[in-house]
């Protein structure tokens, strides 16, 4: 992620979506904690992909710009920002917490 930041592909870590490719036991462990990975890595989104059969047990990480817009409340980039007329500047997770 630091390479993407130095290369001006992203600014802060929340301006990143990461794609993690793994296989076997590594993929199983990551899959078990998938919902927690964005918080752990301090990014807006994490996508897990299964590795190819010829992948030698290594994990690869690709950094992309996230889809969606920045939520004013949590600063994560989400595709749900703007979809709620009552809360047009925040994401679904945040408006559910506010309406909660």
C-alpha positions as CSV (number, residue, x, y, z in Angstrom):
1,X,0.0,0.0,0.0
2,X,2.9,2.3,0.7
3,X,4.1,1.9,-2.9
4,X,0.6,3.0,-4.1
5,X,0.8,6.0,-1.8
6,X,4.3,7.0,-2.9
7,X,3.2,6.6,-6.5
8,X,0.2,9.0,-5.8
9,X,-2.3,6.2,-6.8
10,X,-4.0,6.7,-3.4
11,X,-3.7,9.4,-0.7
12,X,-4.8,7.9,2.7
13,X,-5.3,4.2,3.3
14,X,-9.1,4.7,3.3
15,X,-8.7,5.8,-0.3
16,X,-7.7,2.2,-1.1
17,X,-9.5,-1.0,-2.0
18,X,-7.2,-4.1,-1.7
19,X,-7.5,-7.4,-3.5
20,X,-5.9,-10.3,-1.7
21,X,-5.2,-13.5,-3.6
22,X,-4.4,-16.6,-1.6
23,X,-5.1,-20.3,-1.7
24,X,-5.5,-23.3,0.6
25,X,-5.2,-22.7,4.4
26,X,-4.2,-19.0,4.0
27,X,-7.4,-18.3,1.9
28,X,-9.5,-20.2,4.5
29,X,-8.2,-18.1,7.4
30,X,-8.7,-14.9,5.5
31,X,-12.2,-15.9,4.4
32,X,-13.1,-16.6,8.1
33,X,-12.2,-13.0,9.0
34,X,-13.3,-11.3,5.7
35,X,-15.8,-8.9,7.3
36,X,-13.0,-7.6,9.7
37,X,-10.3,-7.2,7.1
38,X,-11.2,-3.6,6.0
39,X,-11.0,-2.5,9.6
40,X,-7.8,-4.4,10.2
41,X,-6.0,-3.0,7.2
42,X,-7.7,0.5,7.5
43,X,-9.0,0.5,3.9
44,X,-12.4,1.0,2.4
45,X,-12.9,-2.4,1.0
46,X,-11.2,-5.8,0.8
47,X,-11.9,-8.4,-1.9
48,X,-10.6,-12.0,-1.5
49,X,-9.8,-14.1,-4.5
50,X,-8.8,-17.8,-4.6
51,X,-5.3,-18.3,-6.0
52,X,-4.4,-20.4,-9.1
53,X,-3.3,-24.0,-8.6
54,X,0.3,-23.1,-9.6
55,X,0.5,-20.3,-7.0
56,X,3.3,-21.3,-4.6
57,X,1.5,-20.6,-1.3
58,X,2.2,-16.9,-1.4
59,X,-0.3,-14.2,-0.8
60,X,-0.5,-11.4,-3.3
61,X,-2.0,-8.0,-2.6
62,X,-3.2,-5.5,-5.3
63,X,-4.1,-1.9,-4.3
64,X,-6.8,-0.2,-6.3
65,X,-8.8,3.0,-6.0
66,X,-12.1,2.2,-4.3
67,X,-15.5,2.4,-6.0
68,X,-18.1,4.8,-4.7
69,X,-17.9,8.1,-2.9
70,X,-16.5,9.1,0.5
71,X,-18.8,8.9,3.4
72,X,-18.8,12.1,5.5
73,X,-19.2,10.2,8.7
74,X,-16.8,7.3,8.5
75,X,-14.6,8.5,5.6
76,X,-14.8,5.1,3.9
77,X,-15.5,5.0,0.2
78,X,-18.8,3.1,-0.4
79,X,-21.1,2.7,-3.3
80,X,-24.1,3.3,-1.0
81,X,-23.2,6.9,-0.4
82,X,-26.0,9.0,-2.0
83,X,-28.6,6.3,-2.1
84,X,-30.6,7.4,1.0
85,X,-32.4,10.7,0.4
86,X,-32.6,11.4,4.1
87,X,-28.8,11.0,4.5
88,X,-27.3,11.6,1.0
89,X,-23.7,12.1,2.2
90,X,-23.2,9.0,4.3
91,X,-23.0,5.3,3.6
92,X,-25.5,2.6,4.4
93,X,-23.7,1.4,7.5
94,X,-23.6,4.9,8.9
95,X,-27.3,5.7,8.2
96,X,-28.3,2.4,9.7
97,X,-26.4,3.4,12.9
98,X,-28.0,6.8,12.9
99,X,-31.5,5.4,12.5
100,X,-30.7,2.6,14.8
